[in-house]
Amino acid sequence: MGQRAVDYRREFKITPEQANGTAVNIVTMVFGNMGNDCSTGVGFTRDPGTGENVMYGEYLVNAQGEDVVAGIRTPKPVAEMKDEMPDLYRQLVELRNKLEGHYHEVQDYEYTIEKGVLYCLQTRNGKMNAQGMVRSSVEMANEGLITREKALLRIDPESLEQMMFPQLDPKHKAAPAAVGMGASPGASSGKIVFDADTAVKRGRGAGEKIILMREETKPEDIHGFFAAVGILTSRGGKTSHAAVVARGMGKPCVVGAEAIHVNVHQRQAIIGDKVLHEGDVLTIDGGTGAVYFGDVPTVEPEFTPELRTLLGWADEIATLKVMANADTPDAAQRASNYGAMGIGLCRTERMFNAKERLPTVLEMILAETTEDREAALAKLLPMQRSDFKEIFRAMAPRPVTVRLLDPPIHEFLPSEQTLIDDIEHLRHLRQTAQGLEAISQILGQVNPKAVEQLGILNDSHLVADVLAKKEEILQKARALHEINPMLGHRGVRLGLTYPEIYKMQIRAILEAAAECMQERVNVHPEIMVPQVCTVEELKRVKALVDEVLPEVEAKYAVKVHFEFGTMMEVVRACLRAEEIAGVAEFFSFGTNDLTQATFSFSREDAENKFLPFYNSAGILKDNPFEALDTAGVGQLMQFAVSNGRKTRAGLKVGICGEQGGHPRSMRFCHYANLTYVSCSSPRVPIARLAAAHAKLLEGEYQP
Amino acid sequence: MGQRAVDYRREFKITPEQANGTAVNIVTMVFGNMGNDCSTGVGFTRDPGTGENVMYGEYLVNAQGEDVVAGIRTPKPVAEMKDEMPDLYRQLVELRNKLEGHYHEVQDYEYTIEKGVLYCLQTRNGKMNAQGMVRSSVEMANEGLITREKALLRIDPESLEQMMFPQLDPKHKAAPAAVGMGASPGASSGKIVFDADTAVKRGRGAGEKIILMREETKPEDIHGFFAAVGILTSRGGKTSHAAVVARGMGKPCVVGAEAIHVNVHQRQAIIGDKVLHEGDVLTIDGGTGAVYFGDVPTVEPEFTPELRTLLGWADEIATLKVMANADTPDAAQRASNYGAMGIGLCRTERMFNAKERLPTVLEMILAETTEDREAALAKLLPMQRSDFKEIFRAMAPRPVTVRLLDPPIHEFLPSEQTLIDDIEHLRHLRQTAQGLEAISQILGQVNPKAVEQLGILNDSHLVADVLAKKEEILQKARALHEINPMLGHRGVRLGLTYPEIYKMQIRAILEAAAECMQERVNVHPEIMVPQVCTVEELKRVKALVDEVLPEVEAKYAVKVHFEFGTMMEVVRACLRAEEIAGVAEFFSFGTNDLTQATFSFSREDAENKFLPFYNSAGILKDNPFEALDTAGVGQLMQFAVSNGRKTRAGLKVGICGEQGGHPRSMRFCHYANLTYVSCSSPRVPIARLAAAHAKLLEGEYQP
């Protein structure tokens, strides 16, 4: 059989005579198996794996295309053709140059040589991995084959994720054992452990690769996160503690893998009919949410020089700035490496979560008087100040936006259930001790020897002490309990009820800035207030700043420059933006909370209960927590931007919700005239490219 | 000492010569103690207690004003002056007529008679109770002294609450023992009981007046509400179960009286250092939230003929219609008595709460398959249908808007804590039984007699059965558990996930309407969908209606007319009103939920934790759950009204949140061109008067 020399899009026939001419549309039948001056082959105009500008492909002498595909004979690498058929090789190089010159894109082409004549059978844009796309983009632009704009636009920003995180080897054949939600991208394999302490012991201590596996995580598990290569939970959604912390650290994380039954007490987990024990190996893919038994091979990420070049071009074109969300000095350094133009969101509460600080935080929470609370806060002040100072230094001279305490304080306590279980256990211990004492009396009257058979616990006093402390914490946890914590006593509401907390944080920020200035580090701190619903709240916090500022300036004898602004994450704040901009020097849309309030969807409940159904049934096209809901939330944002700028022309406006790093959402942000987006560090490169896309494609954008 | 005949506003001096003339401004000193032709007195131009048009007041012969006030001598009723000083009495009548003729308002005046000359010392508008105001309004209008408009405007709508509910006797001197939140107005005294069953036993059975007192209430307590004269809880806010149900029933209710420690197990409550036992008497004031020891006297309300007349005038003037929120046939009847123009909100879930229905509801919740769920729903269908039918009949020919199931289904289960406690108790029973068995073996070896001393429980099998059931329910409760139930799996989200629930309810509504039509009752049912955030949800529910309707019409051989509409209680729905009005034939603003979402305030958490502080510190002027936040929530409403009417001119728009019955909020509703408000039955008269005020004062309204 011959082969039809036809591409479904375009056809080429290249003869030696025509090699420098234009391609001609001809339908004909060609044969590559009519002798040793015939052959057939496939090629890419550049190496699709690396993007390198080399001849790439394989050919078979005296064969048809299906022979290559069938794998009966082993084809030769195209380089061998140079010696075997030098003239045809030259023609093939010309074909390749012609194809790229015509399409201005890497081509994946097939050809047949019939008796010394080269026929191109078909060609199409070549599918390449991210690294190949990036390198070929930069090189094609440098070769003058495409413009820098085209070089940027031909790359899907999302595809860069491959270059930021370890990925499962694309050739793996493993089937998932369970599928949860991919909460923080990247893939990793490790031995499972069921608690943070064991994670530290085996991960840090014994140097093992550890996956921390729990039903859900709490702030007291934070040291386990540092020690683990991945986090896996059986409950919770993409804003659960595990998800948010892992994203912040850039560690792979799968949450809500409900098919897994974790039993911490028995130190085992059940998936289907398989029982896993501590030390068994799992692999998780934080992109897809898949969980695999055993060690599935992964490939490492690479931040190549070509990527740096490309993103440099992107930054020149983009008008939307890209900042990072980073809460610790380490994270700030990572953000800087990824090219973040500042920190758009530094969450101060993360600093409360360090294991050695939690007892002090607990002291603050249990304080019954302002004095006791201030005493505990005084211990936290130097910790926060030194964190801020390190973060400022890591990012200098770029701005760092610090958000004052946001979550409700009960989040720093163990869960009520944990406390109840502990108390129950302690009571049981005590009761047993008491019960046995009583029984021993009866027995003692009958047969003193029997008393020894039962044994008596003598540590009931110690038990009673621990029990009393646990009961105090439980009582506090119950007093702080909220029906809907997402809409409860948090953010500025908490900050105004207990102004000493915000004052401590404000002082820590300003003192850290002052110390940096004394050391001639160029700092640009910004103080940001969460959960604001009315301008009056902002004025009250501003008054706290005005109280602390002169004290700090006097202490350090420097003038501290900073900006004061607000989260826009409450619907009402968007509606009152005109007034709020009278006090706020910048806005930052918290689109996670704003989306929750606009839809009346609690993210964790929605993603666990009905949002997957809503998406699959087509009731909602997207998950609005991943892709910004431009029709609803976007309207509020536009309203706030235009009204805010009525009061303060040129008001700086950003977005620090998760959607801020989402390319499609960023096109809306550009359209809505936002100043910057802020996203997790590893998404910064994606967002830098997406920001350039948004600018380049602004003419054709429809929200 | 003489008295200065001067009113700080105006002065009168009336002599016999001037009795028909104009009052003259003269400052002079007059004396009522210069002999027996002198006297001093005070009076109201009408009876301030009843409003009756009679001479009202007291006088003292040969005395000064301070003698009346000092109470040294007992003054005589003014009627005696008619015989004692007929000429002066005639002058006094003339003065009274002149005062009312001049001020067009009931006057509270003082006078002195000096040697046969009547001097008016001062006059001011008389302070009267609501009943007095209403009767005098109607009579002054009928006498031609004031217009009907003036008759309506001179009464504060809120004051009518006095005429709807029993009130504490204004003369009581009791000091509150505790103060919670007034959650449902009216005052009542009764013997406290700690659970619903005892409330029924003592309230219905023994005919005692009962106050049901609990930490908080749950749907399974509902029979206790019916049996009680008042509800008192130590936890929860104004939207807690207790508050909402009590308001619906029009029973006095105080919630969140945190100074009271209720211990159901010990059947006692502690207030301060006082321990209360079941049967002790308390009085609660659901208006102020005050709780008193013992029986504080109350006065009964009266819906007078004058009030009926006045509200009839109000209805003629008002353009804003007044509907009632009513969930049961009884409540519908009460709403009708109060002059409701229809039912704006009939909450179907209340019908699930009846004690005899809860097991069927539980069956529905525990169902693991659609078939099992449908089987349970088939049992609920006739119950809902017969409720709807009675409600439709009670309101015919006025419209009845039925809201499909709204709350998350876990609300129908006992609380997790209750279940855990029960299970713990059962386990303990079982363990004790087992433990004692084990110990009895040891003892048996030593001294068989001792076994009897310990006793052995033999009911461990029964315990195991109950335990298994409780554990099944707990497991379900945990599976249904939500982090933020207010923003969770409820309303239309639930209705689309389990369409069989909404289909049952739609069928019950349409069949009830069809049966009424067959009986020639003129019905106007409306089907309303809660928690809508996108038009697509509404289309899907409409498709369910379109599926059920032909079946019902075929079954009853009638054409059923109804309207199909939506709650507007999700911010996003307001933003997408233009699309939504393409499917919805009416909007009803659920301003409770809309306010929660707009402020990101969970009402229960806010009112318990920070809203009182926000109000007292002036951060927020009002509680936005009581007075509509026109600057924020109001903007969303206006946006929705105007955009909805772009699609559907003349779209019917109402409000059924609690603010709907609040006079100041109603002025905004009138301004925003709403069609109707819907409020709890006893607020209907208040709202009818407020609707007239809103119309009469529309020119001077500023939102």
Chai-1 contact restraints between the chains, C-beta under 6 A:
chainA,res_idxA,chainB,res_idxB,connection_type,confidence,min_distance_angstrom,max_distance_angstrom,comment,restraint_id
A,V446,B,V446,contact,1.0,0.0,6.0,A-B,restraint_1
A,V446,B,N447,contact,1.0,0.0,6.0,A-B,restraint_2
A,V446,B,A450,contact,1.0,0.0,6.0,A-B,restraint_3
A,N447,B,V446,contact,1.0,0.0,6.0,A-B,restraint_4
A,A450,B,V446,contact,1.0,0.0,6.0,A-B,restraint_5
A,E482,B,D605,contact,1.0,0.0,6.0,A-B,restraint_6
A,I483,B,S602,contact,1.0,0.0,6.0,A-B,restraint_7
A,I483,B,E604,contact,1.0,0.0,6.0,A-B,restraint_8
A,I483,B,D605,contact,1.0,0.0,6.0,A-B,restraint_9
A,N484,B,N484,contact,1.0,0.0,6.0,A-B,restraint_10
A,N484,B,M486,contact,1.0,0.0,6.0,A-B,restraint_11
A,N484,B,S602,contact,1.0,0.0,6.0,A-B,restraint_12
A,M486,B,N484,contact,1.0,0.0,6.0,A-B,restraint_13
A,L487,B,S600,contact,1.0,0.0,6.0,A-B,restraint_14
A,L487,B,F601,contact,1.0,0.0,6.0,A-B,restraint_15
A,L487,B,S602,contact,1.0,0.0,6.0,A-B,restraint_16
A,G488,B,S602,contact,1.0,0.0,6.0,A-B,restraint_17
A,G488,B,D605,contact,1.0,0.0,6.0,A-B,restraint_18
A,H489,B,K609,contact,1.0,0.0,6.0,A-B,restraint_19
A,H489,B,F610,contact,1.0,0.0,6.0,A-B,restraint_20
A,R493,B,F610,contact,1.0,0.0,6.0,A-B,restraint_21
A,T497,B,F610,contact,1.0,0.0,6.0,A-B,restraint_22
A,T497,B,F613,contact,1.0,0.0,6.0,A-B,restraint_23
A,C533,B,F599,contact,1.0,0.0,6.0,A-B,restraint_24
A,E536,B,I619,contact,1.0,0.0,6.0,A-B,restraint_25
A,V570,B,S600,contact,1.0,0.0,6.0,A-B,restraint_26
A,V571,B,V571,contact,1.0,0.0,6.0,A-B,restraint_27
A,V571,B,T598,contact,1.0,0.0,6.0,A-B,restraint_28
A,R572,B,T598,contact,1.0,0.0,6.0,A-B,restraint_29
A,R572,B,F599,contact,1.0,0.0,6.0,A-B,restraint_30
A,R572,B,G632,contact,1.0,0.0,6.0,A-B,restraint_31
A,L575,B,G632,contact,1.0,0.0,6.0,A-B,restraint_32
A,L575,B,Q635,contact,1.0,0.0,6.0,A-B,restraint_33
A,A597,B,A597,contact,1.0,0.0,6.0,A-B,restraint_34
A,A597,B,S600,contact,1.0,0.0,6.0,A-B,restraint_35
A,T598,B,V571,contact,1.0,0.0,6.0,A-B,restraint_36
A,T598,B,R572,contact,1.0,0.0,6.0,A-B,restraint_37
A,F599,B,C533,contact,1.0,0.0,6.0,A-B,restraint_38
A,F599,B,R572,contact,1.0,0.0,6.0,A-B,restraint_39
A,S600,B,L487,contact,1.0,0.0,6.0,A-B,restraint_40
A,S600,B,V570,contact,1.0,0.0,6.0,A-B,restraint_41
A,S600,B,A597,contact,1.0,0.0,6.0,A-B,restraint_42
A,F601,B,L487,contact,1.0,0.0,6.0,A-B,restraint_43
A,S602,B,I483,contact,1.0,0.0,6.0,A-B,restraint_44
A,S602,B,N484,contact,1.0,0.0,6.0,A-B,restraint_45
A,S602,B,L487,contact,1.0,0.0,6.0,A-B,restraint_46
A,S602,B,G488,contact,1.0,0.0,6.0,A-B,restraint_47
A,E604,B,I483,contact,1.0,0.0,6.0,A-B,restraint_48
A,D605,B,E482,contact,1.0,0.0,6.0,A-B,restraint_49
A,D605,B,I483,contact,1.0,0.0,6.0,A-B,restraint_50
A,D605,B,G488,contact,1.0,0.0,6.0,A-B,restraint_51
A,K609,B,H489,contact,1.0,0.0,6.0,A-B,restraint_52
A,F610,B,H489,contact,1.0,0.0,6.0,A-B,restraint_53
A,F610,B,R493,contact,1.0,0.0,6.0,A-B,restraint_54
A,F610,B,T497,contact,1.0,0.0,6.0,A-B,restraint_55
A,F613,B,T497,contact,1.0,0.0,6.0,A-B,restraint_56
A,I619,B,E536,contact,1.0,0.0,6.0,A-B,restraint_57
A,G632,B,R572,contact,1.0,0.0,6.0,A-B,restraint_58
A,G632,B,L575,contact,1.0,0.0,6.0,A-B,restraint_59
A,Q635,B,L575,contact,1.0,0.0,6.0,A-B,restraint_60
